[in-house]
Amino acid sequence: MERVVAWLHEKNPGLDGPIGEDEDLIEARLIDSMDFLEFIDLLEGVSGSAIDLQEVTIDDFRTLERVRDRFLGASGPAVRAAG
């Protein structure tokens, strides 16, 4: 999770302080459409699993809590082994 938070701070250099676990990353414009595919690539690298974009929704990326639960915890239905 530290790499995800570091990436968000890197993409948002004006961001001061921590990002709340329940802060809406999209509404707060911490992730925009230009960075979204890079964000998915980061999550795949951190988790070691590919993300099937047909099995996820934008809500799966809204908060750090949801990202952790959906992609960085135990493999859920949206994550399949990379191979």
CNS distance restraints for C-alpha pairs under 8 A (distance, minus, plus):
assign (resid   1 and name CA) (resid   5 and name CA) 6.36 0.50 0.50
assign (resid   1 and name CA) (resid  68 and name CA) 7.07 0.50 0.50
assign (resid   1 and name CA) (resid  72 and name CA) 7.63 0.50 0.50
assign (resid   2 and name CA) (resid   6 and name CA) 6.03 0.50 0.50
assign (resid   3 and name CA) (resid   7 and name CA) 6.03 0.50 0.50
assign (resid   3 and name CA) (resid  46 and name CA) 7.59 0.50 0.50
assign (resid   4 and name CA) (resid   8 and name CA) 6.32 0.50 0.50
assign (resid   4 and name CA) (resid  42 and name CA) 7.36 0.50 0.50
assign (resid   4 and name CA) (resid  43 and name CA) 7.43 0.50 0.50
assign (resid   5 and name CA) (resid   9 and name CA) 6.30 0.50 0.50
assign (resid   5 and name CA) (resid  19 and name CA) 7.61 0.50 0.50
assign (resid   6 and name CA) (resid  10 and name CA) 6.10 0.50 0.50
assign (resid   7 and name CA) (resid  11 and name CA) 6.18 0.50 0.50
assign (resid   8 and name CA) (resid  12 and name CA) 6.12 0.50 0.50
assign (resid   8 and name CA) (resid  30 and name CA) 6.50 0.50 0.50
assign (resid   8 and name CA) (resid  31 and name CA) 7.48 0.50 0.50
assign (resid   9 and name CA) (resid  13 and name CA) 5.82 0.50 0.50
assign (resid   9 and name CA) (resid  15 and name CA) 6.40 0.50 0.50
assign (resid  11 and name CA) (resid  30 and name CA) 7.51 0.50 0.50
assign (resid  12 and name CA) (resid  30 and name CA) 6.52 0.50 0.50
assign (resid  19 and name CA) (resid  23 and name CA) 6.77 0.50 0.50
assign (resid  20 and name CA) (resid  64 and name CA) 7.52 0.50 0.50
assign (resid  21 and name CA) (resid  63 and name CA) 6.23 0.50 0.50
assign (resid  21 and name CA) (resid  64 and name CA) 4.91 0.50 0.50
assign (resid  21 and name CA) (resid  65 and name CA) 5.03 0.50 0.50
assign (resid  22 and name CA) (resid  63 and name CA) 5.29 0.50 0.50
assign (resid  22 and name CA) (resid  64 and name CA) 6.46 0.50 0.50
assign (resid  22 and name CA) (resid  65 and name CA) 6.08 0.50 0.50
assign (resid  23 and name CA) (resid  28 and name CA) 7.65 0.50 0.50
assign (resid  23 and name CA) (resid  62 and name CA) 7.77 0.50 0.50
assign (resid  23 and name CA) (resid  63 and name CA) 5.60 0.50 0.50
assign (resid  23 and name CA) (resid  64 and name CA) 7.37 0.50 0.50
assign (resid  24 and name CA) (resid  28 and name CA) 5.98 0.50 0.50
assign (resid  24 and name CA) (resid  62 and name CA) 5.14 0.50 0.50
assign (resid  24 and name CA) (resid  63 and name CA) 5.11 0.50 0.50
assign (resid  25 and name CA) (resid  29 and name CA) 6.07 0.50 0.50
assign (resid  25 and name CA) (resid  30 and name CA) 5.10 0.50 0.50
assign (resid  25 and name CA) (resid  31 and name CA) 5.96 0.50 0.50
assign (resid  25 and name CA) (resid  61 and name CA) 7.63 0.50 0.50
assign (resid  25 and name CA) (resid  62 and name CA) 5.25 0.50 0.50
assign (resid  25 and name CA) (resid  63 and name CA) 5.62 0.50 0.50
assign (resid  25 and name CA) (resid  64 and name CA) 7.72 0.50 0.50
assign (resid  26 and name CA) (resid  30 and name CA) 6.01 0.50 0.50
assign (resid  26 and name CA) (resid  31 and name CA) 5.41 0.50 0.50
assign (resid  26 and name CA) (resid  32 and name CA) 6.65 0.50 0.50
assign (resid  26 and name CA) (resid  61 and name CA) 7.99 0.50 0.50
assign (resid  26 and name CA) (resid  62 and name CA) 5.88 0.50 0.50
assign (resid  31 and name CA) (resid  35 and name CA) 6.19 0.50 0.50
assign (resid  31 and name CA) (resid  36 and name CA) 6.38 0.50 0.50
assign (resid  31 and name CA) (resid  39 and name CA) 7.89 0.50 0.50
assign (resid  32 and name CA) (resid  36 and name CA) 6.06 0.50 0.50
assign (resid  33 and name CA) (resid  37 and name CA) 7.89 0.50 0.50
assign (resid  35 and name CA) (resid  39 and name CA) 6.14 0.50 0.50
assign (resid  36 and name CA) (resid  40 and name CA) 6.33 0.50 0.50
assign (resid  37 and name CA) (resid  41 and name CA) 6.18 0.50 0.50
assign (resid  38 and name CA) (resid  42 and name CA) 6.17 0.50 0.50
assign (resid  39 and name CA) (resid  43 and name CA) 6.28 0.50 0.50
assign (resid  40 and name CA) (resid  44 and name CA) 6.19 0.50 0.50
assign (resid  40 and name CA) (resid  51 and name CA) 7.45 0.50 0.50
assign (resid  41 and name CA) (resid  45 and name CA) 6.21 0.50 0.50
assign (resid  42 and name CA) (resid  46 and name CA) 6.13 0.50 0.50
assign (resid  43 and name CA) (resid  47 and name CA) 5.91 0.50 0.50
assign (resid  43 and name CA) (resid  71 and name CA) 7.12 0.50 0.50
assign (resid  43 and name CA) (resid  72 and name CA) 7.78 0.50 0.50
assign (resid  44 and name CA) (resid  48 and name CA) 5.54 0.50 0.50
assign (resid  44 and name CA) (resid  49 and name CA) 5.21 0.50 0.50
assign (resid  44 and name CA) (resid  50 and name CA) 5.29 0.50 0.50
assign (resid  44 and name CA) (resid  51 and name CA) 6.44 0.50 0.50
assign (resid  45 and name CA) (resid  49 and name CA) 7.15 0.50 0.50
assign (resid  46 and name CA) (resid  72 and name CA) 7.60 0.50 0.50
assign (resid  47 and name CA) (resid  71 and name CA) 6.69 0.50 0.50
assign (resid  47 and name CA) (resid  72 and name CA) 5.53 0.50 0.50
assign (resid  48 and name CA) (resid  81 and name CA) 7.52 0.50 0.50
assign (resid  48 and name CA) (resid  82 and name CA) 6.86 0.50 0.50
assign (resid  49 and name CA) (resid  79 and name CA) 6.12 0.50 0.50
assign (resid  49 and name CA) (resid  80 and name CA) 5.79 0.50 0.50
assign (resid  49 and name CA) (resid  81 and name CA) 4.84 0.50 0.50
assign (resid  49 and name CA) (resid  82 and name CA) 4.79 0.50 0.50
assign (resid  50 and name CA) (resid  79 and name CA) 5.95 0.50 0.50
assign (resid  50 and name CA) (resid  80 and name CA) 5.64 0.50 0.50
assign (resid  50 and name CA) (resid  81 and name CA) 6.10 0.50 0.50
assign (resid  50 and name CA) (resid  82 and name CA) 4.97 0.50 0.50
assign (resid  51 and name CA) (resid  78 and name CA) 6.04 0.50 0.50
assign (resid  51 and name CA) (resid  79 and name CA) 4.99 0.50 0.50
assign (resid  51 and name CA) (resid  80 and name CA) 6.59 0.50 0.50
assign (resid  52 and name CA) (resid  56 and name CA) 6.96 0.50 0.50
assign (resid  52 and name CA) (resid  78 and name CA) 5.79 0.50 0.50
assign (resid  52 and name CA) (resid  79 and name CA) 6.38 0.50 0.50
assign (resid  52 and name CA) (resid  80 and name CA) 7.21 0.50 0.50
assign (resid  53 and name CA) (resid  57 and name CA) 7.81 0.50 0.50
assign (resid  53 and name CA) (resid  78 and name CA) 7.75 0.50 0.50
assign (resid  55 and name CA) (resid  77 and name CA) 7.44 0.50 0.50
assign (resid  55 and name CA) (resid  78 and name CA) 5.26 0.50 0.50
assign (resid  56 and name CA) (resid  60 and name CA) 6.38 0.50 0.50
assign (resid  56 and name CA) (resid  78 and name CA) 5.98 0.50 0.50
assign (resid  57 and name CA) (resid  61 and name CA) 7.70 0.50 0.50
assign (resid  58 and name CA) (resid  62 and name CA) 6.75 0.50 0.50
assign (resid  59 and name CA) (resid  66 and name CA) 7.97 0.50 0.50
assign (resid  60 and name CA) (resid  66 and name CA) 5.87 0.50 0.50
assign (resid  60 and name CA) (resid  67 and name CA) 6.14 0.50 0.50
assign (resid  60 and name CA) (resid  70 and name CA) 6.70 0.50 0.50
assign (resid  61 and name CA) (resid  66 and name CA) 6.54 0.50 0.50
assign (resid  61 and name CA) (resid  67 and name CA) 5.48 0.50 0.50
assign (resid  62 and name CA) (resid  66 and name CA) 6.77 0.50 0.50
assign (resid  62 and name CA) (resid  67 and name CA) 7.37 0.50 0.50
assign (resid  63 and name CA) (resid  67 and name CA) 6.18 0.50 0.50
assign (resid  64 and name CA) (resid  68 and name CA) 6.01 0.50 0.50
assign (resid  65 and name CA) (resid  69 and name CA) 6.15 0.50 0.50
assign (resid  66 and name CA) (resid  70 and name CA) 5.80 0.50 0.50
assign (resid  67 and name CA) (resid  71 and name CA) 5.62 0.50 0.50
assign (resid  67 and name CA) (resid  72 and name CA) 6.87 0.50 0.50
assign (resid  68 and name CA) (resid  72 and name CA) 4.67 0.50 0.50
assign (resid  68 and name CA) (resid  73 and name CA) 5.94 0.50 0.50
assign (resid  69 and name CA) (resid  73 and name CA) 5.21 0.50 0.50
assign (resid  69 and name CA) (resid  74 and name CA) 7.77 0.50 0.50
assign (resid  70 and name CA) (resid  75 and name CA) 7.63 0.50 0.50
assign (resid  70 and name CA) (resid  76 and name CA) 6.17 0.50 0.50
assign (resid  70 and name CA) (resid  78 and name CA) 7.47 0.50 0.50
assign (resid  71 and name CA) (resid  75 and name CA) 6.82 0.50 0.50
assign (resid  71 and name CA) (resid  76 and name CA) 7.05 0.50 0.50
assign (resid  71 and name CA) (resid  78 and name CA) 7.65 0.50 0.50
assign (resid  71 and name CA) (resid  79 and name CA) 6.68 0.50 0.50
assign (resid  75 and name CA) (resid  79 and name CA) 5.80 0.50 0.50
assign (resid  75 and name CA) (resid  80 and name CA) 7.41 0.50 0.50
